Structure formats: C-alpha cells, structure tokens
C-alpha cells in the first residue's frame, strides 16, 4: 500500500513539475501576445521558404506582418485543393517541407464535399499533442488534488481506421490519425482498445465500447457531447443504473468539444449528479488545436498562440466582400464576430477555416465559438449565429423543464419574400408541458441575445414569431445514418440560410401513427 502511494506521489510530482514549466509559458500570453505571434509567423515562413508556395510568395523577403498580408493571398480549401492533391500523390515541398503521409478527412457540417487536411509531423506534435498536454496542465492547475491520471480515460473518437488514398498517403478523421502516432504508453490508461475505437460500423462499435468499458474505473471522458451522451445512455442501459456515478464512482471530468455544450448541459447534470464533476471545453479541429477553457468559472476559451499557428481575423459583416478588412490578433476587439484565418505548420496559409468566434477579452485573448461561416441565418437581416441559438435553447429548457436532443433551423419565406419566419425542428428528450411556451421563451431569449434579430422581430417588421416543429424520436440519427455520418466527428448542422437540410428532415419526420 505504501509503495503504491509513493509511486503515485512520485509520478504526480514529476508531472506537476512539467506542467509548472508550461504554465509559466502560457502566462506570457497576457503580456507578450504580439511578440509570440510574430515569432510563430517568422518560424513558419523560415521553415517553408524553400517550398513551392514559399518561393511563389517570396517568404524569404518578408520582414513584417504587413508584407506578409500584402504578398500572400487569402485562401479557402478550394484554392489549396490542387496543391493538396499533388501532396497526396507524393510530391514534396509543395505547401510544407517534405512529403506528407497523413490527411484528416473532414466533410464539415454544411456540405458533403470531403476535405483532406494535411497532418504534418510538426502540426501533430506542436499543435494537437501540445494541446492535449496543455489541457491536462490547465486542468491540474484548477484541480491540483485530482487523481484521474491513475485511472482510465474513455476517449470517444476515430470513426474508422485510416484508409489508403494511394500507396503514399492515408486518411482518416483527426482522432483516427492521432491514434496512429500516440505513444503506446497511453494505451495503458485509455479505453477502449485501439481495435474497438477504430471500428467502422457505428452500432457495432458502440456496443463493443459499452461491453469493454462498463466495468472499468473510468475517471474522465473525452469526445463530442452528443455522441458521448449516446454512449452514456447505452452504459446505463447495460448496467441498469440511473446515474453514471453508480457505474464510475471516480468520474470527475468531461473534456468536450466539436459542438456547443449548452443544449446538453442539463442532461449531463441529470445523468452525472455531482458537484465535483467538471466540464472543460477544447477547440481541436482537423486544421489545428486553437483553444482551451482555462477557467472553470468562465465558459470562454484561451486562444493558444504558440502552437506554430498564426491567426488573422475578418469581421463577419465583411465576409464575402472582395477586399475585406483583415486584422492580426493585436488589432481585434471584444464583442465582434470574426471569421478566423490561420497559417500553420500543416501548410495552410491565410486559410479560412470556416469557424466564427467572438473575443470576450484581450491580453490574454479569450473567446467563444459563435458558429460557422456557412451555418448562420441572415435571410431577413437578423444575423442569427449558432451561439445565439444554443443559448436560446438552453434558456428555454431551463424555464420550461424541457431537454433537447438535437435541432436545426431554416428560414421560411412567405408570399412577400421580404417577410417570413424561422422554422425550428427540435427533437426533445423531455418535452415541455407547452410547446407554445417553449417557442415563446426561445423567441424572447433570441431577441435579448441578438439585437439584429430583435430589430427584425419588432412589430414583426420582417420576422414573424418562430415556428416550432417537434421531431419524432431518432429522425436526426437516421438522417446522419443515411449519409454515412454516424459517430466520430459528425454533427447536425444547426442553422442554414437555405431549406435543403430542413426539408430533407421534414420529409423524414413522419410519425408512425400518421
């Protein structure tokens, strides 16, 4: 017994000393953000100077951010796609030095086109793995008495084993690619096994995970909230328990990301009824690792500015303009919705990632994700963002006792196309006593959260009250299943400027008794 305690104490002391050194570096974010970001950009330009991209845009001659912005054009995936295609076929020194073997497949949330994002050794080590290390460092800073390192970590990700693109390149979703490079020692604390987590068929995989983990001493969870909730319910069905703490009494933290946690928060509190259960958000995308929630009392995330990533931002209101304003990190302001651009050690240069964020503070820079550049509604000038919708849903649930599983929204144009309403298709876990009350509370919350929405709702100038359509149980799941998008990193598109997705779901939303 004494030797076990001593061993744990020694391990914790070593790990704590490593965390302490890193935490000192993170503390510099508040005083030296400009210097740190310029160091990242200089390093990226130096490493890629001899690549085709570096020679084309004269990386060797760039001496300031202004020169970088003037010489290198803004990029989307479609702009870089031909270059990435050549890299997939084995060409070296195109966007980044050397050949790139691994690619993260990402279809996004608003279309079915597959994107293949280069995952270089540098980006994997300096961004993704560093982000994982820093997440633990910040968690232990907030909860120094935690013992979760000595128990099992349940990681839900990796929808299938990496597959060959050709003889030279392989692809998978990001978590699947990361699993290929993880230190084997991680397998000592992670469940389920790599063989199970990389199974392709979601239902079989889910069942295998449940059978493998229900009797393990799990202390922490990591994954996307919606899919983790599905797994939790299966574990409770397997064990016949009502609370997850009856299954895993040492459970203490859920590291989550990918989608907003707000619509699911109350469901987690119900299934894990404990004040010592913690929730920590991270922002880890195929393109890089960008943010970590460093303060449990603040739901915003700290922008990680020394991961070989250089950030730029376009005000959301200027998206689509021929010559939008582009700002470096030092010039951003709190309270503004920005489109995020990144330059990374993955060979992405001034790349529009597709996410929108809003800073809550500067120096250090903390932010919340507000949505996607293609996932918002501005059909009537209301500029409704995903974070508005998530918070509105959360408030409506809190006031009515409802619980929401999934939802999606689209505009409905009336005969006068200058007027219309939003249609909300919502699948409830627990129905409110009154759908009308839920819709009213939601609409009022949206008006408080979004002044543009409020203005368009004023005297119904252009927006009539929203329409709530209850979804039958499982319709969103079936929609994903039809598209081969169950599990992993796949998500329900929340807001849509057109009706394509909503109409598809409505056509499936036929109740058995009807």
LOLUM-841893 format. One record per residue (C-alpha): z, x, y. Coordinates in steps of 0.001 Angstrom, whole numbers, padded with zeros to 6 digits, always signed. Each point is the difference from the previous one (the first is absolute). Example, Ala and Ser with C-alpha at 12.3 -4.5 7.8 and 13.67 -1.06 7.14 Angstrom:
% residues 2
+007800+012300-004500/-000660+001370+003440/
***
This chain:
% residues 514
+000000+000000+000000/+000972+002806+002407/-003209+001931-000692/-002095-003119+000652/+001678-000561+003374/-000360+003681+000839/-003690-000051-000917/-000645-003047+002160/+001977+001562+002825/-001982+003209-000189/-003307-001840-000069/+001006-002147+002950/+001082+003063+001984/-003318+001755-000601/-002035-003090+000823/+002094-000716+003090/-000606+003498+001351/-003762-000469-000446/+000166-003378+001702/+002052+001424+002880/-002626+002608+000859/-002725-002621+000020/+002062-002438+002065/+000351+002666+002695/-003799+000202+000195/-000312-003789+000226/+002516-000028+002865/-002533+002016+002023/-002303-003026+000079/+001921-001369+002971/-000369+003098+002168/-003166+001726-001166/-002469-002707-001061/-002844+001323+002188/+000457+003565-001239/+000267-001083-003634/-003134-002143+000200/-002054+002726+001687/+001152+002418-002722/-001255-002459-002639/-003397-000315+001677/-000422+003768+000471/+000839+000561-003644/-002479-002619-001182/-002805+001396+002175/+000689+003526-001183/-000031-000952-003675/-003224-002011+000291/-001860+002231+002472/-002393+001361-002621/-000813-003383-001553/-003218-001838+000736/+001930-002424+002182/+001830+002802+001791/-003210+001870+000815/-001785-003170+001107/+002699-000806+002565/+000902+003618+000884/+003622-000091-001120/+000325+003728+000781/-000637-000678+003691/+002573-002761+000452/+002944+001111+002136/+001521-003308+001092/+000347-003632-000987/-002467-000944+002738/-002658+002250-001552/+000706-001469-003437/-000431-003541+001326/-003226+000938+001802/-001614+001888-002896/+000959-002075-003053/-001135-003660-000242/+002135-002882-001209/-000543-000838-003662/+000196-002928-002384/-000277+000167-003765/-003664-000982+000206/-000619+002989+002284/+001629+002412-002456/-001260-001663-003177/-003131+002205-000415/+002104+003151+000340/+002640-001265-002423/-002797-000889-002431/-001168+003598+000020/+003569+001214-000555/+000331-002328-002978/-003098+001647-001437/+001691+003393+000196/-001133+001435+003328/+002508+002361+001628/+000932+000542+003644/-001357-003296+001266/+002937-001689+001773/+002695+002316-001348/-000055+003459-001611/-000623+000295-003738/-001009-002729-002435/+002072-003187-000144/+000593-001357-003480/+002187-003067+000636/-000765-003190+001940/+002213-002982+000726/-001893-003238-000466/+000851-002550+002642/-001712-003337+000506/+002107-000966+003007/+001189-003559+000518/-002949-001654+001677/-003074+000880-002012/-001074+000989-003481/-001626+003305+000885/+001602+002943-001747/+001015+002967+002067/+000497+003414-001585/+002463+001973+002117/+000124+003769-000675/+003415+001110-001270/+000079+003747+000584/+002706+002332-001257/+001129+000553+003581/+000267-003704+000786/+001758-000741-003261/+002614+002716+000535/+000446-000045+003791/-000164-003772+000508/+000594-002133-003099/+002541+002154-001850/+001639+001133+003220/+000358-003650+000958/+001781-000720-003260/+002383+002910+000565/+000708-001068+003581/+000643-003592-001089/+002776+001259-002272/+001329+002344+002697/+000271-002830+002527/+001496-002350-002576/+002735+002499-000876/+000626+000599+003692/+000826-003696+000336/+001784-000333-003351/+001530+003389-000873/+002127-001427-002833/-003042-001257-001927/-000271+001046-003649/-003428-001444-000697/-001471+003438-000760/+001922-000052-003256/-001397-003321-001188/-003453-001435-000618/-002693-000724+002577/-002280-002952-000711/-003363+000663+001644/-002579-002800-000109/-003441+001329+000879/-003165+001470-001439/-002128-002938-001099/-001952+002036-002518/-000575+003518-001272/-002291+002122+002145/-003609-000402-001064/-002884+002453+000306/-002494-000508+002795/-002056+002751-001594/+000619+003320-001754/+001487+001484+003163/+002045-002812+001527/+002581-002647-000953/+001390-003040+001759/+002941-002362-000235/+002284-001771+002430/+002234+002386+001928/+003075-000330-002204/-002096+000661-003114/-001447+003146+001565/+003459+001175+001065/+001358-000456-003514/-002505+002532-001299/+001473+002728+002192/+003723-000801-000100/+002428+002589-001316/+000771-000906-003639/+003724+000125+000856/-000465-003228+001952/-000667-001770-003310/+003648+000637-000917/+001173-002499+002622/-003025-002273+000435/-000697-003155-002043/-002136-001313-001549/-001926+002753-001755/-003267+001248+001438/-001840-001573-002941/+001329-003443+000911/-000320+000255+003761/-003678+000935-000314/-000930-002909-002256/-002974-001910+001350/+000565-003655-000934/+002697-001377+002280/+001642-002607-002262/+000303+002399-002950/+001244+002707+002314/+002604-002289+001565/+001328-000991-003410/+000135+003634-001122/+001903+001000+003140/+002571-002759-000531/+000565+001019-003627/+000367+003634+001052/+002336-000342+002982/+002273-003038-000411/+002715+002003-001783/-000259+003198+002095/+002479+001046+002696/-002281-000636+002970/+001369+000839+003449/-003105-000204+002176/-003318-001815+000196/-003253+001036+001674/-003124-002080+000510/-001688-002858+001829/+002433-002917+000625/-002196-002760-001452/-000736+001738-003297/+003545+001364-000368/+001282-003561+000422/-002243-001089-002877/+001454+002764-002179/+003576-000864+000965/-000506-003616-001041/-001409+001121-003352/+003034+002247-000554/+002335-002901+000745/-001946-002234-002403/+000275+002670-002686/+003751+000440+000434/+000961-003576+000833/+001845+001196+003093/-000021-001569+003465/+000757+003128+002008/-001701+003361-000373/+003383+001660+000453/+001008-001469-003347/-002851+001996-001534/+000256+003142+002131/+003547+000163+001475/-000690+003363+001650/-003078-001193+001901/+000281+001101+003635/-003385+000335+001746/-003557-001313+000107/-002565+002323+001590/-002776-002359+001008/-003323+000072+001833/-003551-001259-000040/+000734-003422+001502/+002651-001453+002270/+003360-000551-001647/+000934-002917+002279/-001451-002899-002072/+001864+001304-003064/+003321+001148+001485/+001994-003147-000801/-001347-000150-003554/+001204+003550-000622/+003400-000814+001469/+000265-002957-002352/-000939+002000-003101/+002015+003094+001041/+003100-001482+001681/+001748+003147+001163/+000889+001477+003391/-000410+003485-001472/-003657-000644-000860/-002204+001879+002461/-003645-000430+001000/-002077+002836+001421/-003607-000354+001138/-002624+002729-000232/-003604+000128+001183/-001944+001855-002663/-003736-000731-000114/-002909+001512-001926/-000855+002026+003106/+003458+001490+000533/+003729-000546+000420/+000789-001189+003513/+003422-001589+000415/+003539-000314-001362/+002797-002362+001004/+002689+002461+001065/+002614-002461+001265/+001155-002886-002239/+000925-002010+003117/-003511+000350+001448/-002976-001413-001891/-002472+002238+001833/-001168+003251-001591/+000027+003578+001215/-003525+001385+000422/-000206+003162-002124/-001782+002451+002293/-000019+003276-001966/-001888-001024-003161/-003288+001736+000880/-001001-003237+001727/-001083-000330+003632/+000282-003474+001512/-002016-001843+002632/+000121-003625+001097/-002349-002645+001433/+001507-003056+001755/-000728-002973-002240/-001520-001917+002910/-002734+002663+000218/-000918-000046-003691/-003751-000338-000361/-000828+001273+003478/-002654+002704+000206/+002287+002410+001864/+003609-001019-000648/+002975+001821+001445/+001309+002518-002556/+003516+001347+000473/+001885+002879-001614/+003557-000661-001146/+001494+001293+003262/-001742-002770+001994/+000921-003109-001999/+002352-002671+001318/+002441-002315-001787/-000966-003632-000449/-003783+000495-000214/-002036-000725-003120/-002010+003092-000907/-002700+000762-002541/+000977+003249-001706/-002354+002981-000394/+000825+002989-002174/-001273+003522-000587/+001397+001366-003267/-000051+002741-002592/-001882-002513-002141/-003127+000677+002058/+000201-003136+002132/-000842+000672+003658/+000862-002478+002770/-000088-002582-002756/+000790-003663+000637/+002367-000813-002840/-000126-003764+000592/+003686-000566+000756/+001506-001107+003289/+003460+001009+001163/+002324-000587+002933/+002452+002636+001196/+003568-001150+000495/+001086+003299+001577/-001355+003428+000938/+001514+003467-000489/+000613-000464-002821/-002910-002308-000624/+000999-003027-002040/-002294-002876-000856/-000663-003134-002002/-003231-000857-001800/-001511-003052+001674/-003005-000582-002257/-003519+001085-000817/-002977+000307+002304/-001720-002610-002162/+003109-002078-000703/+000807-001961+003142/-001131-003255+001588/-001549-000104+003436/-002242-003035-000386/+001367-001667+003134/+001367+002995+001928/+003403-000217-001725/-000008+003566-001413/+002338-000888-002864/+001091+003103-001924/+001421+000283-003517/+003448+001030+001191/+000157-003204+002114/-000876-002048-003078/+002490+001789-002258/+002835-000432+002494/-000937-003637+000559/+000084-000656-003747/+003363+001750-000255/+001477-002103+002807/-001349-003244-001442/+001467+000864-003395/+003360+000843+001546/+000209-003291+001902/-001246-002273-002789/+001338+001694-003139/-003518+000552-001337/-001235+003081-001832/-003632+001095+000216/-001853+001862-002755/-003387+000528+001669/-002078-001293+002877/-003302+000394+001806/-001312-001406+003286/-003409-000710+001552/-001282-001919+003026/-001451-003482-000251/-002547-000803+002698/-000174-003612+001101/-003111-001784+001265/+000615+001661+003357/-000136+003641-001121/+002105+000988+002995/+002883-001772-001714/+001506+000082-003456/+003094+000847-001981/+001280+002462-002532/+000164-001056-003635/+002826+001580-001994/-000198-000038-003795/+003545+000742-001182/+001326+000360-003538/+003721-000780-000021/+002573+001377-002379/+002396-002593+001394/-001450-002893+001999/+001577-001032+003298/+001441-003504+000096/-002680-000817+002570/-003398+001690+000224/-000378-001456+003491/+003231+001652+001139/-001077+003327-001520/-003349-000200+001828/+001695-000859+003290/+002515+002852-000252/-002785+002416-000941/-002164-001101+002916/+002890+000309+002462/+000892+003448-001329/-003585+001186+000431/+000036-001177+003605/+003168+002004+000678/-001387+003088-001737/-003483-000026+001532/-000663-000909+003637/-003771-000314-000595/+000614-002499-002800/+002463-001847+002244/-002535-000194+002828/-002671-001484-002281/+002480-002501-001411/+001123-001107+003496/-000992-003651+000290/-002326+000757-002946/-002488+001609+002382/-001871+001590-002901/+002426-000005-002938/+001322-003136-001655/+003161+000142-002147/-000477+002033-003155/-000808-001736-003281/+002103+000904-003040/-001583-000397-003437/+002350+000525-002974/-001574+002150-002707/+000450-000778-003645/+002044+002481-001979/-001972+003102-000997/-003179-000573+002008/+000246+003314+001874/+000680+001823-003258/-003085-001589-001553/-002122+000925+003030/+001010+003647-000378/-000534-000158-003769/-003574-001254+000440/-000708+003063+002123/+001664+002487-002341/+002723+000691+002548/+003234-000771-001800/+002859+002434+000531/-000123+003476+001437/-000702+000208+003706/-001925-003271+000339/+001135-002525+002609/-000761-003497+001205/-001927+000053+003311/+002335-001739+002448/-002093-000790+003094/-003749-000459+000142/-002342-000686+002905/-002401-001816-002309/+000589-002549-002744/-001524+001792-002992/+003250+000877-001779/+001829-003208+000926/-002888-002189-001157/-000115+001845-003329/+003714-000603-000466/-000229-003635+001078/-002713-000596-002588/+002446+001277-002638/+002970-001895+001433/-000472-003046-002213/+003257-001305-001393/-000030-000812-003736/+000906-003646+000609/-002869-000541+002449/
***
